Amino acid sequence: MSAVGDQFAQQFALWVYLSRTPLLWLTLTLFAYWLSDRMSVASNRHPMANPVFHAIWIIGVILALTGTPYAVYFEGAQFVHFLLGPATVALAIPLYENRRTLMQSIVPMCVALFAGCVVAMVSAVSVAKLLGVPAPLLAAIAPKSVTSGVAMGIGEALGGDPALTGVLVVLTGIVGALIVTPLMNAVRIRDWRARGFAAGLAAHGMGTARAFHINPVAGTFAGIALGLNALLTAVLVPLVLILFGH
Amino acid sequence: MIGGLIVILMCQLAGEAVARGLGVPIPGPVIGMALLFALLLLRDRIASRLPTAMSGDTLEKTGQGLLSHLSLLFIPAGVGVVQNLGVFAEYGVALGAAIVISTILALLTTAWVFLPVARLTAHDERSGS
């Protein structure tokens, strides 16, 4: 074998090794996020510079170009994915620190939670059904406003594909983070509690992350909405799907 | 850092145990969040007798570390779109429309319900406190 061919074979072997280790894909996930987050900061947190959206397409393109299956990518990315659970638990900390502000708004929060949760589920399922989406996909879209770890569990329990639920949840988060600021400005809602609570309810952790970037009070209320909505959706999703004859 | 992480993981573990063991339809991490909140309330009363993982701001620092890059944690699930390109080729427009319409409706409903109820109840709390 020629020297050039030999070198190529060695490089190829190195790629085959690295592309199968969790290390490469974990690093890529962090790097793509870091890069997108820097762009977001540079654009002064413009909604269109959503770090999750840009990180996802960057990683998606790299996986497509290298012919890497998602399962191999997830071997590395699972370490990041796992932290969704502990992060949900950790939301108790901002909740606790702001418990006095929260207690003052407990009644409006409970009423808005119920209204928002029902509207989020019923509108998603009914629009999808009207546009001809089949039943198994309806089960995947019903919990789309809940944070992904939780939603994937709910979707799976109802016979939906958990991976698809995860994607729909993240898409909802991107859409919510993108539109919450212009939408709230357009309808002249300036109360940070209401804006944050709506962002956390409709767009879970990504709405919460967006709210924390804008205002700490909004972020706190978003965190509570995220937690409470996970709770209420888990209870209500089966009922909604029965209503739609699932 | 490690102490704080242990407390958080133990809350999640207890939450999962309760959810699975008792068949509660509430997800484990959400129960874990309620447990950690209860622990923090309890901490104020018995602060002096607690291990360092619970006292001081170890827990707060760990939690802030986890929460400061919350959006990062959604990337692995989001990349799953590459696995569902067939579904999106067929139903992408319908699913996209459902997500956009439903997100706008949920945001507006929540904020529009929150504000008048907050105005109505604000009076009572001021007289109560």
Interface residues (C-beta under 8 A of the other chain):
Chain A: T29 L30 A32 Y33 D37 P51 V52 A55 I56 I59 G60 L63 A64 Y70 Y73 F74 A77 Q78 V80 H81 L83 L84 G85 P86 A87 T88 V89 A90 L91 A92 I93 P94 L95 Y96 E97 Q104 S105 V107 P108 M109 V111 A112 L113 A115 G116 V119 A120 S123 A124 V125 V127 A128 L131 G132 V133 L137 I141 K144 S145 S148 G149 V150 M152 G153 I154 D161 A163 L164 G166 V167 L168 V169 V170 L171 T172 G173 I174 V175 G176 I179 V180 L183 M184 V187 I189 D191 R193 A194 R195 F197 A198 A199 L201 A202 A203 G205 M206 T208 A209 F212 G223 A225 G227 A230 L231 A234 V235 P238
Chain B: L5 I8 L9 C11 Q12 G15 P25 I26 P27 G28 P29 V30 G32 M33 A34 L35 L36 F37 L40 L41 L59 E60 T62 G63 Q64 L66 L67 H69 L70 S71 L72 L73 F74 I75 P76 A77 G78 V79 G80 V81 V82 Q83 N84 V87 Y91 V93 A94 L95 G96 A97 A98 I99 V100 I101 S102 T103 I104 L105 A106 L107 L108 T109 T110 A111 W112 V113 F114 L115 V117 A118 T121 A122 E125
